[in-house]
């Protein structure tokens, strides 16, 4: 089983809107892996953002299954996948998401 850690940074007005986006991601991913939302909180570095973190367990090594479901335009750096809204060639499941990282914990 593979352990993954997903961090998503969302630009919304309040924690209820952040939780709505977190639930959207959870529903999208629940058919391909086991996951849990670890936290939804204000991001200390950028006050307009909320940080949502997920713990993800996946039976196989097909991490692309996850990335393909939630966004397009990921950059890969070893065991870490990075998505950034500044990449004009990218898109994500929600237009509220500004940055994301998916890390394969080895």
C-alpha positions, 0 to 999 in steps of 0.5 A: 500500500502506498502512503501519499500526502496531499496539500491543497491551498484554496482562496476562499472567504471562510472555512465553510467554503474551504470545507466545501472544496475539500469535500469535492476533492474527497468525493472525487478521490474516494473511488480510487483510494482510501483517504481522510481530511487531516485539517482545514485551516487558514494558511499562516503565510498567505491570509487569503488562503486555506490549507487542506491536507489529506492522508491518502492510501492507495493499493497500487503505484498509479499516482497518475490516477489521482493527479488525473482525477483532480488536475492537469499540469502537474510538475514532477520532482522525484516523489513530489507532484506540484500543481500551480495556478501560475502555470497557464497550461494547467487546470484543477477540479476547482477554480478556487485552488491556487497551489497543490502538492502530492507527495509519495511517502516512501 
